Amino acid sequence: MLRSFFIFLSKNSLLQRLVSEWGIAWKAASRFVAGTTINDAINCVRDQNIKGFNCTLDHLGESTTTQDESIRATKEIVELIEKIQENKIRSNISIKLTQIGLSLGEELCEKNLQQILKIASSINNFVRIDMEDTSYTDKTINMYLKMRNLGFENTGLVVQAYLYRTEKDAHDLLKIRTPFRLVKGAYKEPADLAYPRKRDVDLNFDLLSKMMIDTTVKLGSPVIREDGLFPPLPAIGSHDPKRLEYAKAYADSVDLPKKAIEFQMLYGIRRDLQEMYLKQGYPVRIYVPYGTHWYPYFMRRLAERPENVLFFLSNLFKK
Ligand SMILES: Cc1cc2nc3c(=O)[nH]c(=O)nc-3n(C[C@H](O)[C@H](O)[C@H](O)COP(=O)(O)OP(=O)(O)OC[C@H]3O[C@@H](n4cnc5c(N)ncnc54)[C@H](O)[C@@H]3O)c2cc1C
């Protein structure tokens, strides 16, 4: 109920304008967001790198409504890729296709995406395409396939365990060695498309982890690239200890080397787990979002955990 409410709020543009200018809201959001500028992001990644973590940077933004906005977003992402190289930090990037025009037209999005992938490829970096709500699942997968057909190998996808369709999608995409980040799924989806019960989502998550690990073993267990920019094929994106432990135990049981799988977690969430897996010798990648468009991202984090709402409310009454 609360989850649906916050996901609904995440799409309200009037509220977005009001909340984004509200200092107290930013104070609460900054637990999950590295800052508003590119320098904030670079500094945050540098700190994470020193601790031993790899990162993926997300210049926050989604659902752009004009062509100009999508072109501006593309330029900002290109600038980010260049800054990553200039500053020699260990980070690739994550992007949302609606940020670069997917809802305005596939041609526009394709052109912008190619520009991003070309720059990333020229400096040997990797671009993860985040998955959005189900109105974009087919379009996102198709765009990814187009890029692979054009010869871009420096990209991968996200799959969501809450969708019934994901097992089949994963099966098809693993055939072409798609690097996946497996997540539970952060949007509100109807019961005819997504498992309504958490237990079923969790079971599907474990099944998908197993599929990814099996494929990796069949491919000879390729490991993460030494510079940390190119992830291994299976990336387990979760803070749920049971899901993480399942993947770890299964990977162990089939002798997958530690460096052939990575754990991905969001900046500011379950730092204890982030450190634990790092200490155990696994690559851990922190998803670091930054930018002024933090509102929908923040609302989805509130939706995931009611305690975050209490934390936010308690801040309202603190001086
Ligand atoms: C690296 C990464 C990238 C992601 N990319 C996408 C994407 O492209 N598309 C998409 O739909 N979703 C994405 N997600 C979000 C994902 O779908 C889930 O909504 C989110 O990770 C919460 O699920 P969970 O697996 O952590 O398990 P849950 O069962 O939700 O949580 C397990 C435990 O994690 C902690 N936790 C989880 N969420 C929070 C929170 N917000 N605040 C504080 N503690 C929390 C709590 O301790 C909780 O008990 C991403 C997640 C990660 C980690």
The ligand as a MOL file (V3000), in Angstrom:
LIG
                    3D

  0  0  0     0  0            999 V3000
M  V30 BEGIN CTAB
M  V30 COUNTS 53 58 0 0 0
M  V30 BEGIN ATOM
M  V30 1 C 22.8010 -1.8510 -7.9710 0
M  V30 2 C 21.3010 -1.8130 -8.1200 0
M  V30 3 C 20.7420 -1.3300 -9.2780 0
M  V30 4 C 19.3570 -1.3490 -9.4600 0
M  V30 5 N 18.8240 -1.0640 -10.6850 0
M  V30 6 C 17.4950 -1.2250 -10.8930 0
M  V30 7 C 16.9240 -1.1110 -12.1920 0
M  V30 8 O 17.5980 -0.8480 -13.1900 0
M  V30 9 N 15.5800 -1.3110 -12.3170 0
M  V30 10 C 14.7810 -1.6300 -11.2440 0
M  V30 11 O 13.5830 -1.8410 -11.4300 0
M  V30 12 N 15.3040 -1.7250 -10.0160 0
M  V30 13 C 16.6300 -1.5410 -9.7950 0
M  V30 14 N 17.1470 -1.6790 -8.5380 0
M  V30 15 C 16.2480 -1.7120 -7.3480 0
M  V30 16 C 15.7330 -3.1130 -7.0580 0
M  V30 17 O 14.8200 -3.5130 -8.0490 0
M  V30 18 C 15.0320 -3.1680 -5.6840 0
M  V30 19 O 13.9420 -2.3030 -5.6790 0
M  V30 20 C 15.9300 -2.7990 -4.5150 0
M  V30 21 O 17.2270 -3.2700 -4.6740 0
M  V30 22 C 15.3610 -3.3910 -3.2030 0
M  V30 23 O 15.3380 -4.7830 -3.2740 0
M  V30 24 P 16.3840 -5.7590 -2.5250 0
M  V30 25 O 16.8330 -6.7780 -3.4820 0
M  V30 26 O 17.4390 -4.9510 -1.8900 0
M  V30 27 O 15.5000 -6.5690 -1.4780 0
M  V30 28 P 14.4320 -6.1350 -0.3920 0
M  V30 29 O 13.7810 -7.4000 0.0340 0
M  V30 30 O 13.5940 -5.0100 -0.8750 0
M  V30 31 O 15.3490 -5.5840 0.7730 0
M  V30 32 C 16.2380 -6.3970 1.5150 0
M  V30 33 C 16.8900 -5.5630 2.5950 0
M  V30 34 O 17.6800 -4.5520 1.9980 0
M  V30 35 C 17.5870 -3.3350 2.7100 0
M  V30 36 N 16.9610 -2.3300 1.8210 0
M  V30 37 C 16.3660 -2.5460 0.6290 0
M  V30 38 N 15.9400 -1.3920 0.0760 0
M  V30 39 C 16.2480 -0.4320 0.9760 0
M  V30 40 C 16.0650 0.9800 1.0050 0
M  V30 41 N 15.4810 1.6430 0.0170 0
M  V30 42 N 16.5100 1.6590 2.0920 0
M  V30 43 C 17.1340 1.0270 3.1190 0
M  V30 44 N 17.3390 -0.3050 3.1510 0
M  V30 45 C 16.8980 -1.0190 2.1000 0
M  V30 46 C 16.7580 -3.6430 3.9370 0
M  V30 47 O 17.6280 -4.0290 4.9530 0
M  V30 48 C 15.8950 -4.7930 3.4750 0
M  V30 49 O 15.4340 -5.5760 4.5310 0
M  V30 50 C 18.5300 -1.7190 -8.3630 0
M  V30 51 C 19.0960 -2.1820 -7.1840 0
M  V30 52 C 20.4580 -2.2570 -7.0470 0
M  V30 53 C 21.0280 -2.8030 -5.7780 0
M  V30 END ATOM
M  V30 BEGIN BOND
M  V30 1 1 1 2
M  V30 2 1 2 3
M  V30 3 2 2 52
M  V30 4 2 3 4
M  V30 5 1 4 5
M  V30 6 1 4 50
M  V30 7 2 5 6
M  V30 8 1 6 7
M  V30 9 1 6 13
M  V30 10 2 7 8
M  V30 11 1 7 9
M  V30 12 1 9 10
M  V30 13 2 10 11
M  V30 14 1 10 12
M  V30 15 2 12 13
M  V30 16 1 13 14
M  V30 17 1 14 15
M  V30 18 1 14 50
M  V30 19 1 15 16
M  V30 20 1 16 17
M  V30 21 1 16 18
M  V30 22 1 18 19
M  V30 23 1 18 20
M  V30 24 1 20 21
M  V30 25 1 20 22
M  V30 26 1 22 23
M  V30 27 1 23 24
M  V30 28 2 24 25
M  V30 29 1 24 26
M  V30 30 1 24 27
M  V30 31 1 27 28
M  V30 32 2 28 29
M  V30 33 1 28 30
M  V30 34 1 28 31
M  V30 35 1 31 32
M  V30 36 1 32 33
M  V30 37 1 33 34
M  V30 38 1 33 48
M  V30 39 1 34 35
M  V30 40 1 35 36
M  V30 41 1 35 46
M  V30 42 1 36 37
M  V30 43 1 36 45
M  V30 44 2 37 38
M  V30 45 1 38 39
M  V30 46 1 39 40
M  V30 47 2 39 45
M  V30 48 1 40 41
M  V30 49 2 40 42
M  V30 50 1 42 43
M  V30 51 2 43 44
M  V30 52 1 44 45
M  V30 53 1 46 47
M  V30 54 1 46 48
M  V30 55 1 48 49
M  V30 56 2 50 51
M  V30 57 1 51 52
M  V30 58 1 52 53
M  V30 END BOND
M  V30 END CTAB
M  END
